[in-house]
């Protein structure tokens, strides 16, 4: 299918602001698969797979996040797709 995949670490005030739940609904809306989880250092880690165009729009959303979030920066790595079937909150 020619899917792309991206690994994202979101830095800033991004935990306790519904970031994971919002990320999940944004991903599902764009037909992306993958997962999102909080890391102990206060960042949010995301693995997303799908069409490159959808991923680009998803990344743009991640730069803002949900209303209560304050995203400082994203660390992005384009990686190999793992052919996941859904998008889960971990």
JOLINCOR-V14184 format. One record per residue. N is the residue number from 0. RES is the residue in three letters. PSI is psi as a letter, one per 30 degrees, with the letter a starting at -180 (none if undefined). OMEGA is omega in whole degrees, 0 to 359 (* if undefined). Layout:
n = <N | N>
res = <RES | RES>
psi = <PSI | PSI>
omega = <OMEGA | OMEGA>
This chain:
n = <0 | 1 | 2 | 3 | 4 | 5 | 6 | 7 | 8 | 9 | 10 | 11 | 12 | 13 | 14 | 15 | 16 | 17 | 18 | 19 | 20 | 21 | 22 | 23 | 24 | 25 | 26 | 27 | 28 | 29 | 30 | 31 | 32 | 33 | 34 | 35 | 36 | 37 | 38 | 39 | 40 | 41 | 42 | 43 | 44 | 45 | 46 | 47 | 48 | 49 | 50 | 51 | 52 | 53 | 54 | 55 | 56 | 57 | 58 | 59 | 60 | 61 | 62 | 63 | 64 | 65 | 66 | 67 | 68 | 69 | 70 | 71 | 72 | 73 | 74 | 75 | 76 | 77 | 78 | 79 | 80 | 81 | 82 | 83 | 84 | 85 | 86 | 87 | 88 | 89>
res = <UNK | UNK | UNK | UNK | UNK | UNK | UNK | UNK | UNK | UNK | UNK | UNK | UNK | UNK | UNK | UNK | UNK | UNK | UNK | UNK | UNK | UNK | UNK | UNK | UNK | UNK | UNK | UNK | UNK | UNK | UNK | UNK | UNK | UNK | UNK | UNK | UNK | UNK | UNK | UNK | UNK | UNK | UNK | UNK | UNK | UNK | UNK | UNK | UNK | UNK | UNK | UNK | UNK | UNK | UNK | UNK | UNK | UNK | UNK | UNK | UNK | UNK | UNK | UNK | UNK | UNK | UNK | UNK | UNK | UNK | UNK | UNK | UNK | UNK | UNK | UNK | UNK | UNK | UNK | UNK | UNK | UNK | UNK | UNK | UNK | UNK | UNK | UNK | UNK | UNK>
psi = <f | h | k | l | k | k | k | k | k | k | k | a | i | g | k | g | g | g | e | e | e | e | e | e | e | e | e | e | e | g | h | l | l | b | l | k | l | k | l | f | g | f | l | k | k | k | k | k | k | a | k | e | e | e | e | e | e | e | e | e | e | f | f | e | a | l | e | f | l | j | k | e | l | k | k | k | k | k | l | k | k | g | h | l | f | a | j | l | k | none>
omega = <179 | 179 | 173 | 176 | 180 | 175 | 184 | 168 | 184 | 180 | 178 | 177 | 191 | 175 | 180 | 181 | 181 | 182 | 182 | 181 | 179 | 179 | 180 | 181 | 176 | 181 | 182 | 177 | 182 | 180 | 177 | 174 | 179 | 181 | 177 | 178 | 174 | 175 | 183 | 183 | 178 | 177 | 174 | 181 | 182 | 169 | 182 | 180 | 177 | 179 | 184 | 182 | 178 | 178 | 179 | 179 | 178 | 179 | 177 | 177 | 181 | 179 | 177 | 183 | 179 | 186 | 185 | 182 | 172 | 183 | 178 | 178 | 175 | 167 | 184 | 173 | 174 | 187 | 178 | 177 | 178 | 180 | 178 | 187 | 180 | 179 | 186 | 173 | 182 | *>
